[in-house]
């Protein structure tokens, strides 16, 4: 008995040490791991699959993204976390709360629609299938990781995993000068913004001694006087990289050329998933990590919101209908203007409470569905009219009635006009967040910009129903069913949301973060 007691006493410290080794919650991280695993499978399979079977890689990618979306269902409770500190269980690197799940749903379904649009685009443009699908899935995995990230290191890594493959996807069309220039401009400006953000993160770490968002928030409440300037500089610089991804002014200059030079599915991907990544990062660092410095980032984001929506809408107004690429450029500048609306509730959170960001999430869900739908219709029209001119859409209703009605509905949703009620209600929630926070001047700027945007949205919508130019009948190519499916999915989603806007707007009424 004595020997047994001694053995037990000797092994007790080892048992205690082993007990601090946590297990990984594999179910919580499945929405991130699954696209990454399928990406690796696709990359390896590309080495052995004969050329005639390469399209199967695309369908494998579509299936992987669909499966990743389905894995969100068991996580609906939103109470899971993993990779936590043993000394502070509340400080975790990965959290699957309601905010995380909503953004992951947006990202994965957006990537799924992009994949459907890409199935025919990869074949028609003769892009390397294995590389394309690997890059798209890798970017989607990084975008899905970012909303779950709860430390600054994981945030930056997720941001780069989502961004780096996108550079290559933009320049995927070999021999296309516009595509190469767009990828280079996107890459150089993004790398610069990321370097600035990393400098900011290092300043924040030096001032607080932690990278976990909750610990950073606690320690910024009581920063020593000699480190206060360093902490303020870190907060400001950290926001730069995420502001770049949102295409907020003055970090917007890469948007029009990148969208025009990229394959259309990737342009749509950047306009929705790229923005979701940026806004998610902004929300996490401002609302969770830096509430102590809301007097710095609040006014800054309010000014950025006003400048972004104003410049974006003004530039969209200047697009000439007969200019090559004008349709994509208008959507690009429109997305810049929409980014300004999305920034408003984040700025408002600095003046009231963090529940205001629910309005950004609600607006982002509406925007994702209708903007991807607009790019899907653009991909269909481009099959017979590859110059991407707005004038190419004249008389689309006579040629393709269903596509014209879908595009008209998407544009009306973006404008916030009936029957696109979801767009109207989403704008009202954003407007209300500014008023509730006491930002009356920003609400006025938003109202003026909404009126300005009506002109170019309605001008494009009216063009769809005008008589086609010339007597000759336009050549109508058969629409590939994956593109038709992408248009149908987004159109049905937009119609359902307009008929039952509470499905989205309930996110604006409650808290997405644990209290």
C-alpha positions as CSV (number, residue, x, y, z in Angstrom):
1,X,0.0,0.0,0.0
2,X,2.9,2.3,0.8
3,X,4.5,1.8,-2.6
4,X,1.1,2.3,-4.3
5,X,0.6,5.5,-2.4
6,X,4.0,6.8,-3.4
7,X,3.4,5.9,-7.0
8,X,0.1,7.7,-7.0
9,X,1.7,10.8,-5.4
10,X,4.5,10.7,-7.9
11,X,2.1,10.5,-10.9
12,X,-0.3,13.2,-9.7
13,X,1.7,16.2,-11.0
14,X,1.9,14.5,-14.4
15,X,-1.9,13.9,-14.4
16,X,-2.4,17.6,-13.5
17,X,-0.1,18.7,-16.3
18,X,-2.0,16.5,-18.7
19,X,-5.3,17.9,-17.7
20,X,-4.4,21.4,-19.0
21,X,-4.0,20.0,-22.5
22,X,-7.3,20.8,-24.1
23,X,-9.1,18.8,-26.8
24,X,-10.1,20.5,-30.1
25,X,-13.8,21.0,-30.8
26,X,-13.7,19.6,-34.3
27,X,-17.4,20.3,-34.9
28,X,-16.9,24.0,-34.2
29,X,-14.0,24.3,-36.7
30,X,-15.5,22.0,-39.4
31,X,-16.9,25.0,-41.5
32,X,-13.3,26.1,-41.9
33,X,-11.5,22.8,-42.0
34,X,-13.8,21.2,-44.7
35,X,-13.2,23.8,-47.5
36,X,-9.4,23.7,-46.7
37,X,-9.4,19.8,-46.8
38,X,-11.3,19.8,-50.1
39,X,-8.9,22.4,-51.5
40,X,-6.0,20.0,-50.8
41,X,-7.9,17.1,-52.3
42,X,-8.6,19.1,-55.5
43,X,-4.9,20.2,-55.8
44,X,-3.6,16.6,-55.5
45,X,-6.4,15.1,-57.7
46,X,-5.5,17.7,-60.4
47,X,-2.2,15.9,-60.9
48,X,-3.8,12.6,-61.8
49,X,-7.2,13.5,-63.4
50,X,-7.2,13.5,-67.2
51,X,-8.1,16.7,-69.0
52,X,-11.5,15.6,-70.0
53,X,-12.5,14.9,-66.4
54,X,-11.2,18.3,-65.0
55,X,-14.8,19.7,-64.7
56,X,-15.3,17.1,-62.0
57,X,-12.9,19.1,-59.8
58,X,-15.3,22.0,-60.0
59,X,-18.3,19.9,-59.0
60,X,-16.2,18.5,-56.1
61,X,-15.5,22.1,-55.0
62,X,-19.2,23.0,-55.2
63,X,-20.1,19.9,-53.1
64,X,-17.4,20.8,-50.5
65,X,-18.8,24.3,-50.1
66,X,-22.3,23.0,-49.9
67,X,-21.3,20.5,-47.2
68,X,-19.4,23.2,-45.3
69,X,-22.5,25.3,-45.2
70,X,-24.6,22.4,-43.9
71,X,-22.2,21.9,-41.0
72,X,-23.3,25.2,-39.6
73,X,-26.7,23.6,-38.6
74,X,-25.4,21.7,-35.6
75,X,-23.7,24.9,-34.3
76,X,-26.9,27.0,-34.2
77,X,-26.8,27.4,-30.4
78,X,-23.7,29.5,-30.9
79,X,-22.0,28.6,-27.6
80,X,-18.8,26.8,-28.7
81,X,-15.2,27.9,-28.3
82,X,-11.8,26.2,-28.7
83,X,-8.1,26.9,-28.5
84,X,-8.6,28.7,-25.2
85,X,-5.9,29.7,-22.7
86,X,-5.5,27.3,-19.8
87,X,-5.0,30.3,-17.5
88,X,-8.0,32.2,-18.8
89,X,-10.7,30.0,-20.2
90,X,-12.6,33.1,-21.4
91,X,-9.8,34.0,-23.8
92,X,-10.1,31.8,-26.8
93,X,-8.7,32.0,-30.3
94,X,-11.7,30.5,-32.0
95,X,-15.3,31.2,-31.0
96,X,-18.4,29.9,-32.8
97,X,-21.0,32.4,-31.5
98,X,-24.0,33.7,-33.4
99,X,-22.0,36.5,-35.0
100,X,-19.5,33.9,-36.3
101,X,-22.2,31.6,-37.7
102,X,-24.1,34.4,-39.5
103,X,-20.9,35.6,-41.2
104,X,-19.7,32.1,-42.0
105,X,-23.1,31.4,-43.6
106,X,-22.8,34.5,-45.7
107,X,-19.2,33.6,-46.8
108,X,-19.8,30.0,-47.6
109,X,-23.1,30.5,-49.5
110,X,-21.5,33.4,-51.4
111,X,-18.5,31.2,-52.3
112,X,-21.0,28.5,-53.3
113,X,-22.7,30.8,-55.8
114,X,-19.3,32.0,-57.0
115,X,-18.4,28.3,-57.6
116,X,-21.5,27.7,-59.6
117,X,-20.7,30.7,-61.8
118,X,-17.1,29.5,-62.1
119,X,-17.9,26.1,-63.5
120,X,-18.5,27.4,-67.0
121,X,-16.1,30.3,-66.7
122,X,-13.1,28.1,-66.0
123,X,-13.9,25.9,-69.0
124,X,-14.6,28.7,-71.4
125,X,-11.6,30.8,-70.5
126,X,-9.4,27.8,-70.4
127,X,-8.1,28.6,-66.9
128,X,-6.1,25.9,-65.0
129,X,-8.9,24.1,-63.2
130,X,-6.9,22.6,-60.3
131,X,-5.2,25.9,-59.4
132,X,-8.4,27.9,-59.7
133,X,-10.5,25.6,-57.4
134,X,-7.7,25.3,-54.9
135,X,-7.3,29.0,-54.7
136,X,-11.1,29.7,-54.4
137,X,-11.6,27.1,-51.7
138,X,-8.5,28.3,-49.8
139,X,-9.8,31.9,-49.9
140,X,-13.2,30.7,-48.7
141,X,-11.6,28.8,-45.8
142,X,-9.7,32.0,-44.7
143,X,-12.8,34.1,-45.0
144,X,-14.8,31.5,-42.9
145,X,-12.0,31.5,-40.2
146,X,-11.9,35.3,-39.8
147,X,-15.3,35.8,-38.0
148,X,-14.4,33.1,-35.5
149,X,-11.0,34.6,-34.8
150,X,-10.7,36.1,-31.3
151,X,-7.0,37.0,-31.2
152,X,-5.1,39.5,-33.4
153,X,-2.7,37.0,-34.7
154,X,-5.4,34.7,-36.0
155,X,-7.3,37.7,-37.4
156,X,-4.3,38.7,-39.5
157,X,-3.6,35.2,-40.6
158,X,-7.2,34.7,-41.6
159,X,-7.2,38.0,-43.5
160,X,-4.2,36.9,-45.5
161,X,-5.4,33.4,-46.2
162,X,-8.6,35.0,-47.6
163,X,-6.7,37.6,-49.6
164,X,-3.5,36.0,-51.0
165,X,-5.4,33.4,-53.2
166,X,-7.7,36.2,-54.4
167,X,-4.7,38.0,-56.0
168,X,-3.9,35.0,-58.1
169,X,-7.6,34.5,-59.0
170,X,-7.8,38.0,-60.3
171,X,-4.8,37.4,-62.6
172,X,-5.8,33.8,-63.6
173,X,-6.6,34.7,-67.2
174,X,-3.2,34.1,-68.8
175,X,-2.2,36.5,-71.5
176,X,-4.8,39.1,-70.5
177,X,-3.1,42.4,-69.9
178,X,-6.0,43.9,-67.9
179,X,-6.1,40.8,-65.7
180,X,-2.4,41.0,-64.9
181,X,-2.5,44.7,-64.2
182,X,-5.5,44.3,-61.9
183,X,-3.8,41.5,-60.0
184,X,-0.6,43.5,-59.5
185,X,-2.5,46.6,-58.4
186,X,-4.6,44.6,-56.0
187,X,-1.5,42.8,-54.6
188,X,0.7,45.8,-54.1
189,X,-1.9,47.9,-52.4
190,X,-3.2,45.1,-50.2
191,X,0.3,44.1,-49.1
192,X,1.0,47.7,-48.1
193,X,-2.2,47.9,-46.0
194,X,-1.4,44.5,-44.4
195,X,2.1,45.7,-43.4
196,X,0.6,48.8,-41.8
197,X,-1.9,46.6,-39.9
198,X,0.9,44.3,-38.6
199,X,2.7,47.4,-37.3
200,X,-0.4,48.4,-35.5
201,X,-0.9,44.9,-34.0
202,X,2.7,45.0,-32.7
203,X,2.1,48.4,-31.1
204,X,-1.1,47.0,-29.4
205,X,0.8,44.0,-28.2
206,X,3.6,46.1,-26.8
207,X,1.1,48.2,-24.9
208,X,-1.1,45.4,-23.6
209,X,1.1,42.3,-23.5
210,X,-1.7,40.2,-25.1
211,X,-3.2,39.4,-28.5
212,X,-6.5,37.9,-27.4
213,X,-9.3,40.4,-28.1
214,X,-11.0,40.2,-24.7
215,X,-7.7,40.6,-22.8
216,X,-6.7,43.5,-25.0
217,X,-10.0,45.2,-24.3
218,X,-9.5,44.8,-20.5
219,X,-5.9,46.1,-20.6
220,X,-6.6,49.1,-22.8
221,X,-8.9,50.3,-20.1
222,X,-5.9,51.0,-17.9
223,X,-2.9,51.7,-20.1
224,X,0.1,53.4,-18.4
225,X,0.5,57.0,-19.4
226,X,3.8,56.4,-21.2
227,X,2.2,53.8,-23.4
228,X,-1.0,55.7,-24.2
229,X,0.3,57.2,-27.4
230,X,1.7,53.8,-28.6
231,X,-1.7,52.2,-27.9
232,X,-3.6,54.9,-29.8
233,X,-1.2,54.6,-32.8
234,X,-1.7,50.8,-32.7
235,X,-5.4,51.1,-32.7
236,X,-5.4,53.5,-35.7
237,X,-2.9,51.4,-37.7
238,X,-4.6,48.1,-37.1
239,X,-7.8,49.4,-38.7
240,X,-6.0,50.2,-42.0
241,X,-5.9,46.7,-43.3
242,X,-9.5,46.0,-42.6
243,X,-10.6,49.4,-44.1
244,X,-8.7,48.4,-47.2
245,X,-10.7,45.2,-47.6
246,X,-13.9,47.1,-47.2
247,X,-12.9,49.5,-50.1
248,X,-13.4,52.4,-47.8
249,X,-12.1,55.8,-49.0
250,X,-9.2,56.5,-49.4
251,X,-8.4,52.7,-49.6
252,X,-10.7,52.2,-52.6
253,X,-8.6,53.0,-55.6
254,X,-7.9,49.3,-56.5
255,X,-11.6,48.4,-56.8
256,X,-12.7,49.5,-60.4
257,X,-9.6,48.2,-62.2
258,X,-9.5,45.0,-60.2
259,X,-13.2,44.2,-60.8
260,X,-12.9,44.9,-64.6
261,X,-9.7,42.9,-65.0
262,X,-10.8,39.9,-62.9
263,X,-13.0,37.0,-64.2
264,X,-16.6,38.0,-63.5
265,X,-17.2,35.3,-60.8
266,X,-14.2,36.6,-58.9
267,X,-15.3,40.2,-59.3
268,X,-18.6,39.2,-57.6
269,X,-16.7,37.2,-55.0
270,X,-14.5,40.2,-54.1
271,X,-17.6,42.5,-54.0
272,X,-19.3,40.3,-51.4
273,X,-16.9,38.0,-49.6
274,X,-14.0,40.4,-49.7
275,X,-16.2,43.0,-48.1
276,X,-17.5,40.6,-45.6
277,X,-13.9,39.8,-44.5
278,X,-13.1,43.5,-44.1
279,X,-16.3,44.4,-42.2
280,X,-16.0,41.4,-40.0
281,X,-12.4,42.3,-39.1
282,X,-13.4,45.9,-38.4
283,X,-16.3,44.8,-36.1
284,X,-14.1,42.5,-34.1
285,X,-11.2,44.9,-33.5
286,X,-13.4,47.9,-32.8
287,X,-16.3,46.5,-30.9
288,X,-14.6,43.7,-29.0
289,X,-10.9,44.7,-28.7
290,X,-10.8,48.5,-28.8
291,X,-13.9,49.8,-27.0
292,X,-11.7,51.9,-24.7
293,X,-10.6,53.9,-27.7
294,X,-14.0,54.4,-29.3
295,X,-13.4,58.2,-29.2
296,X,-10.7,57.6,-31.8
297,X,-12.2,55.0,-34.2
298,X,-15.8,56.2,-33.9
299,X,-15.4,59.6,-35.5
300,X,-12.8,58.2,-37.9
301,X,-15.3,55.5,-39.2
302,X,-18.1,58.0,-39.4
303,X,-16.1,60.3,-41.6
304,X,-14.9,57.3,-43.7
305,X,-18.5,56.2,-44.1
306,X,-19.6,59.7,-45.4
307,X,-16.6,59.9,-47.8
308,X,-17.0,56.4,-49.0
309,X,-20.7,56.5,-49.9
310,X,-20.4,60.0,-51.4
311,X,-17.4,59.2,-53.7
312,X,-18.7,55.8,-54.6
313,X,-22.1,57.1,-55.8
314,X,-20.6,60.1,-57.5
315,X,-18.2,57.9,-59.5
316,X,-21.0,55.5,-60.4
317,X,-23.0,58.5,-61.8
318,X,-20.2,59.2,-64.2
319,X,-20.2,55.8,-66.0
320,X,-21.0,56.1,-69.7
321,X,-23.3,53.4,-71.0
322,X,-21.3,52.9,-74.2
323,X,-17.9,52.5,-72.5
324,X,-16.4,49.0,-72.5
325,X,-16.5,47.6,-69.0
326,X,-19.0,50.2,-67.8
327,X,-21.4,47.7,-66.4
328,X,-18.7,46.1,-64.2
329,X,-17.3,49.5,-63.3
330,X,-20.8,50.7,-62.2
331,X,-21.2,47.7,-60.0
332,X,-17.7,48.3,-58.6
333,X,-18.4,51.9,-57.7
334,X,-21.8,50.9,-56.4
335,X,-20.1,48.5,-54.1
336,X,-17.9,51.3,-52.8
337,X,-21.0,53.3,-52.1
338,X,-22.7,50.4,-50.4
339,X,-19.5,50.0,-48.2
340,X,-20.2,53.5,-46.9
341,X,-23.7,52.4,-45.7
342,X,-22.2,49.3,-44.1
343,X,-19.7,51.4,-42.1
344,X,-22.5,53.5,-40.5
345,X,-23.6,51.1,-37.8
346,X,-20.0,50.3,-36.9
347,X,-19.3,54.0,-36.3
348,X,-22.6,54.2,-34.4
349,X,-21.5,51.5,-32.1
350,X,-18.8,53.9,-30.7
351,X,-21.5,56.2,-29.5
352,X,-24.2,53.8,-28.2
353,X,-23.7,50.1,-27.8
354,X,-22.2,47.3,-29.8
355,X,-25.6,45.8,-30.7
356,X,-25.7,48.5,-33.4
357,X,-23.5,46.3,-35.5
358,X,-26.5,44.0,-36.1
359,X,-27.6,46.5,-38.6
360,X,-24.4,46.0,-40.6
361,X,-24.9,42.3,-40.5
362,X,-28.5,42.6,-41.7
363,X,-27.5,44.9,-44.5
364,X,-24.6,42.7,-45.5
365,X,-26.9,39.7,-45.9
366,X,-29.2,41.6,-48.2
367,X,-26.3,43.0,-50.1
368,X,-24.6,39.7,-50.6
369,X,-27.7,38.1,-52.2
370,X,-28.6,40.8,-54.6
371,X,-25.0,41.9,-55.6
372,X,-24.0,38.3,-56.4
373,X,-27.2,38.0,-58.4
374,X,-26.3,41.1,-60.4
375,X,-22.9,39.7,-61.2
376,X,-24.6,36.3,-62.1
377,X,-26.8,38.1,-64.7
378,X,-23.7,40.0,-65.9
379,X,-21.9,36.7,-66.5
380,X,-24.9,35.5,-68.5
381,X,-25.0,38.6,-70.7
382,X,-21.3,38.5,-71.2
383,X,-21.5,35.2,-73.0
384,X,-22.9,37.0,-76.1
385,X,-21.7,40.6,-75.3
386,X,-18.3,40.4,-73.8
387,X,-17.5,44.1,-73.7
388,X,-19.5,44.5,-70.4
389,X,-21.2,47.7,-71.5
390,X,-24.3,49.0,-69.8
391,X,-25.7,49.6,-73.3
392,X,-25.5,45.9,-73.9
393,X,-28.4,45.4,-71.5
394,X,-30.8,47.5,-73.6
395,X,-33.7,45.3,-74.6
396,X,-32.6,42.4,-72.4
397,X,-36.3,41.8,-71.4
398,X,-37.1,41.0,-75.1
399,X,-34.2,38.6,-75.3
400,X,-34.1,37.0,-71.8
401,X,-37.2,38.0,-69.8
402,X,-36.4,36.0,-66.7
403,X,-32.8,37.4,-66.5
404,X,-34.0,40.9,-67.1
405,X,-36.7,40.7,-64.4
406,X,-34.1,39.2,-62.0
407,X,-31.6,42.0,-62.7
408,X,-34.3,44.6,-62.3
409,X,-35.2,43.2,-59.0
410,X,-31.6,43.1,-57.8
411,X,-31.0,46.8,-58.8
412,X,-34.3,47.9,-57.1
413,X,-33.1,46.1,-53.9
414,X,-29.8,47.9,-54.1
415,X,-31.6,51.2,-54.6
416,X,-34.0,50.4,-51.7
417,X,-37.2,50.7,-53.8
418,X,-40.3,48.5,-53.9
419,X,-40.8,45.7,-54.7
420,X,-37.2,45.2,-53.3
421,X,-38.5,45.7,-49.8
422,X,-35.5,44.0,-48.2
423,X,-33.2,46.7,-49.6
424,X,-35.6,49.4,-48.2
425,X,-35.9,47.9,-44.8
426,X,-32.1,47.3,-44.5
427,X,-31.4,50.9,-45.4
428,X,-33.9,52.0,-42.7
429,X,-32.1,50.0,-40.1
430,X,-28.8,51.5,-41.0
431,X,-30.3,55.0,-41.0
432,X,-31.9,54.3,-37.6
433,X,-28.6,53.2,-36.1
434,X,-27.1,56.6,-37.1
435,X,-30.0,58.5,-35.6
436,X,-30.0,56.5,-32.4
437,X,-26.3,57.1,-31.9
438,X,-26.8,60.9,-32.3
439,X,-25.0,61.0,-35.7
440,X,-27.7,63.1,-37.3
441,X,-25.3,64.6,-39.8
442,X,-24.3,61.2,-41.0
443,X,-27.9,60.2,-41.4
444,X,-28.4,63.3,-43.6
445,X,-25.4,62.4,-45.8
446,X,-26.7,58.9,-46.1
447,X,-30.2,60.1,-47.2
448,X,-28.7,62.3,-49.8
449,X,-26.6,59.5,-51.2
450,X,-29.5,57.1,-51.3
451,X,-31.3,59.6,-53.5
452,X,-28.3,60.1,-55.8
453,X,-27.9,56.3,-56.2
454,X,-31.5,56.1,-57.3
455,X,-30.6,57.7,-60.6
456,X,-28.0,55.2,-61.9
457,X,-29.9,52.2,-60.6
458,X,-33.2,53.3,-62.2
459,X,-31.4,54.3,-65.4
460,X,-30.0,50.8,-65.8
461,X,-33.3,49.2,-64.8
462,X,-35.2,51.2,-67.4
463,X,-32.7,50.2,-70.1
464,X,-33.6,46.6,-69.6
465,X,-37.1,47.2,-70.9
466,X,-36.4,49.5,-73.8
467,X,-36.7,48.4,-77.4
468,X,-33.4,46.8,-78.7
469,X,-31.4,49.0,-81.0
470,X,-31.5,48.0,-84.7
471,X,-33.8,45.7,-86.5
472,X,-31.5,42.7,-86.4
473,X,-32.4,40.1,-83.8
474,X,-29.7,39.5,-81.2
475,X,-28.0,36.1,-81.1
476,X,-29.2,34.2,-78.1
477,X,-26.8,31.6,-76.7
478,X,-28.2,28.9,-74.5
479,X,-27.6,29.7,-70.8
480,X,-25.5,27.1,-69.0
481,X,-27.5,25.6,-66.2
482,X,-24.9,26.4,-63.5
483,X,-25.2,30.1,-64.3
484,X,-29.0,29.8,-64.5
485,X,-28.9,28.1,-61.1
486,X,-26.8,30.9,-59.6
487,X,-29.3,33.5,-60.8
488,X,-32.3,31.5,-59.6
489,X,-30.8,31.0,-56.1
490,X,-30.0,34.6,-55.6
491,X,-33.3,35.8,-57.1
492,X,-35.4,33.4,-55.0
493,X,-33.4,34.5,-51.9
494,X,-34.0,38.2,-52.7
495,X,-37.7,37.6,-53.3
496,X,-38.2,35.6,-50.1
497,X,-36.3,38.2,-48.1
498,X,-38.5,41.0,-49.5
499,X,-41.6,39.0,-48.7
500,X,-40.4,38.2,-45.2
501,X,-37.7,40.8,-44.3
502,X,-37.8,39.7,-40.6
503,X,-35.6,36.7,-41.6
504,X,-32.7,39.2,-42.0
505,X,-33.8,42.2,-39.9
506,X,-34.0,40.2,-36.7
507,X,-30.2,40.4,-36.6
508,X,-30.5,44.1,-36.3
509,X,-32.8,43.9,-33.3
510,X,-30.7,41.7,-31.0
511,X,-27.2,41.0,-29.8
512,X,-24.9,38.7,-31.8
513,X,-22.2,38.5,-29.2
514,X,-22.4,36.7,-25.8
515,X,-23.3,39.1,-23.0
